């Protein structure tokens, strides 16, 4: 299991609702969450695949958001 963190521009619960279907369709992700209380709006992803960061960034873009891997 790998854990990856991303700085995002997800700002609110409405944004979470918009991005949820995109992230949920990634088969190798076992869990994800966004901490809306941090300045970076940190998205933490647990995945079974080392290629997950690229997939997550692509899905964020499809949903209209940005993400940059920070760890």
N, C-alpha and C positions, 0 to 999 in steps of 0.2 A: 504494500500500500504506500503510495506517494502522496505527500501533501504539498500543494502549490498555493501561493498567495499572489493576488493581483491588485494593483491600484486601479480603481474604476471610476467612472463618472455616473454611477448609479446613485441617485439622490434621495429616493423616497420609496414608500411601499408601492406606489403606482408603478415605479420603474421596476421593482421586483416582480410585480405581476406581469409586466411586459416581457421580462427576460426569462422567467421561469420555464415556459414551454421549450425554449431554445436549449437551455442548459440541461433540462430533464431528458432531452432526446439523445444525449451523449451516453452511449452504453457503458463506457469504462469508468464513469463517475459514480461513486458510491454515496457521496454526500457533498453538498455545497451550501454555503451561507455567506451573506454579506453583512458586515458590521457597519451599519449606517451611522454609528456614533463616532467613528474615526474620521479624521480629515481626508484620508485616502479612500474612504468607502471600500475597505478591504474585502475582497472576495476570497474566501478560503475554499479550496477544492480538494477532496480526497479522491484519488483515482488509482485504478489498477494498471495504468498505461503511462509510460514515460513521455509519450507524445501528447498527453492531455493538454499541456499549456497551449500548444498551437491550436488544438481543437477548441479550447475554451475561448481563446482570443477571436477565432473565426466566428463562433456562435454569438459572442457579444456584438461583433460587428453586424452580423445578420439581424440582430435585435435592435440595432441602432445605438449601441453603446461602445465605449472604448475600454480596453483593459491592457495593462502592462504588467508583466511578471515582475514581482519584487523579491522573491526568494527562490 
